[in-house]
């Protein structure tokens, strides 16, 4: 089947939106976008329906000239690479076991009598291995827009990295994308994906050593959760839901060097607005939908 020609009306895929968001991250990191512009454009990218809507976000930006025509989020690729060998092993074991069962059922007389299972009502004492049965490890991942989810994320971040300083973070209901300096290398930056645990999602890049950071521990979880819950009403977006929350440090204006949280809300009709708050929860700015 031939691939449809790209046009301004071509529908955007999830992978196209991911690539656009990554390019906006880079544009923000190298100073092409301020925090407010970054909030607005990432919200637009997340809800874009066509490639033309995504292309319009970069008409005034310097971006790489060569990119993959069919990008796949790095986190997905890494998970596939990590689990693929194990998946093949499991499939092979299941297939071997299934073959044994089928053979035994088709020719029960071919097996020696001693191989038949013995059924008994008497309890059988099994040798004590000295080890408790291993329980499956389950990492709880409460919704990241709740007090519990925010608090747990900050606690796990501190336990993982020994600090709570980041360059940037974007909260989604089920996960968080984080950008932080490489330990001991302030001129290098890397990205992590948090879904109960942390995985490095993008390779290391150059970082401006003097780039200001923000302390996750300074976020008031209860105030943020409340602001998220009330965002649709505050921004006058009827039936709206919060798509993401971005944590940034302002690079210009009266609030240069100070951190804020941008809450983006939209509905099924493409109506959108945003609420910007301080880490304490105090409202800084409301961009309400006007319609």
N, C-alpha and C positions, 0 to 999 in steps of 0.2 A: 504494500500500500504506500503510495507516495505521501510525503509530508506536505501539508498545506502551506502555501506561501505566507510569510509573515506580513501582516498589515496592521494598520492602526486599530483595527477592530478585532484582531486576534485575541482570544481569551487568555488571560494570564493564569499560569499554573502556580501551585504552592511553591515549587522550586524557584520560579521566577520571582516570587515575592521574597523568598529567603535571600536570593542573590541581591536583590535591590536593597534589602535591609542591611546586608553585610557591607555593601558599597557605601551606604549612608553612614554606617559605623565608622568606616575609614575616613570619609569626608569630615565627619565630626572630630575624629581623633587628630587629623592634621590641620584643623583650624578653619576649614572652609565653611563650616556651619556653626552657628551659635546654638545654645541649648534649646531655645524656643523653636527655631527653624527645624532642628533635628527632631524634636517632639512631633511637630506637625507633619513632616515628611515621612517619618517612620509610621505614623498612624495612617497616612494616605497609602503607603506601600502595603500595609497589612490588609487594607480593604480594597485594593485595586482590582478591577474586574478585567481590564484589558492591558495589553502591552503598551499602548499609547499613554495610559495613565502613569505607568511606571517610567517610561522614557521621559515624560515631562518633569520628573523629579530631578533630572540630571542635566538639563539644558544649560545651566550656568555653573556646573561643577567640572573639575578636572578628574577624569576617571580613567582606569586602564582601557587601552584600545582593544585588547584581546581577552576574551572570556569564553568559557565553555558554553556551547549552545544548548546543552542539556545538563545544567548543574544539578548536583545532588548535595544536600546539606552534609557537611563533613561529619557531623555527629552520627548520621545514619550510616555513612560509609564505614566509620570506625567501628560501629556496633556490628555491622555485617562481618567485617574482617575478624573481629574478636570472637564472635560466636559461630562462624561458619564451620571451622574444624570440629568443634564440639557437636554441632548439629549433625554433621556427617556421621560422627561416631554413634550418636543416638539412633539415627536412622538405620545404620548397619546392624546394631544390636537388636532393634525391634524386628528388622527383616529376618535375622537369623533365628530369633525366638519364634516368630510366626511360622517359619519354615519347619521348625522342629515340631510345633503343635500340629500343623497340618499333616505331616508325615506320620505322627503317632496316631492321629485319628483315622487316617486312611488305611493303616496296616497295623492294627493293635497286636496281631499274633506274631509279628516279626520281632518284637522285643522280648528278651528273656523274662521269665516269670519273676525273677528277682528284681527286675527294674520297675515293676508295677508298684504304685504308691500303696502304703499300708495305712488304712484308716482305723484309728483307735480313739476310744473315748477317754483313755487314760492320759493324764498330763505327761508331757515329755520335757525333761529337764535339759535345757540347752547349755552348752559350756559358757561360762561367764568370761566375756572378752575383757572385762575391766573397763570398758568404755561405755558411756551413755549413748543412746541412739541419737544420731545427729538430726537436729530439727532444721527445717528450711529457714534460711535467713531472709527475712522480709524487711525491707526498708520502708518505713511509713512515709508517705508523701501527702500530707494534708494540703488542701487548696492554698495556693500561695497568696491569695487575697484575704486570708483570714488571720486573726491574731496568732492562732496556733501555727499556721504555716510559716508566717514571717518570723516568729520567734525561733522556731526549730531550724529554719534556714540559717539565721545569724549564728545560732549556737553551733551548728555543724560546720559552718564556714570557719569560725574561730578554732574549733577543734582540728580542722583539716590544715589550716595555714598558719595558725599561731597568732593571727591578727584579724582585724575586721576592716582593713583599708582596701578600697577598690578605686579604679578609675571611673568605672561606669557599671551599671547593672540594669537589666530590663526584666521586670517581673511579668510572667504570664500565669494564668490560673494553675497550670500543671508543672511549670518549671521556671528556672531563672537563668538568663544568660549573663555571664560576668566577664568583665575585662579588668585585668590587674597586672601590675608589674611583676616580672619574674623575680623570685627571691634572690636578693643579693645583686641584681642587675637592673638598676633603675632606668637604664636606656633600652630595655627590652620589655615588650608587653605580650601577654598571651591571653587566651580566652577559655572559659570553662562553661560547661553546661551542668546545671544542678537539677537532678530529678530524684532527690532522696540521697544520692551520692554525687560525687563530682567526677566529671570526665573532661579532659582537655579537648576542646572542639575545633580549634584553629591553631595552626603553627605559630611560632614566635615571630614577632615583627619588631621593627624599630619603634622606640618610644622616646618622647621628649622627657628628659630626666626631671625637669622642673614642673611637669604637668601636675596640677593639684589633684589630690585624692579626696575621697569622702569616706567617713566612718559608718559602716553599716549599723554599728551598735548605737549610733545617735538617732536612729529611726525609732519613733514611738509606734509600736505595732498596733496598739488599740486605736490611736488617732488615724493611722493610715488605713486600717481596715474600715473604720467608720467613714472616712472620706471616700473610699472606693464604693461602699454600699450606697452612699448618697450622691455619687457623681452624676448619674443620669438626671436626677432632679436639679442638681446645682447647675449643670450645663444645659438644662432645658432640652434634653434629647429624649423624646417620648419613647418609652419601651426600650431604651438603650441599655447596653451592657458594656462593661469595661473590658477592653481588649488587651491592654497592657499598661504597665506603670514603669516609667523610666526614671532612674536615679542618676543625676548629673551634677556637675559643678559648673556654675555660670562662668563664662570666660570674658564677659564684657558687661558694660552698664553698671548701674548702681549696686547690683548684687554680684559683681565679679568676685570669684573666689569662694562664693557661698553655694552650698548644695541645696537642691530642691527635688521634688518628686512631681513628675508630670503624669497625670491620670487621663488617658484617652478613652472616650466613650463614643459608641456609634450604635445605630440600629439597622434593621433590615432594609430600610429605605435609603441608605447611604447618608443619612443625616448624622452629623458628628459635632463634638465639642470637646473641650478639655478643661481640667481643673489643675492648677499648679499650687502645691502646698510646700511649706517648710517641713523639715524632718520632724518637727514637733507637732505638725498637723495644722498650723495656722495657714489660712488661705492667702496666697500671694496674688493669684490672677485667675479669672474665670473667662474662658472663651466659649460663650454660650452659642447654641445653634440659633440662627435667626431665620425663621421661615414661617 
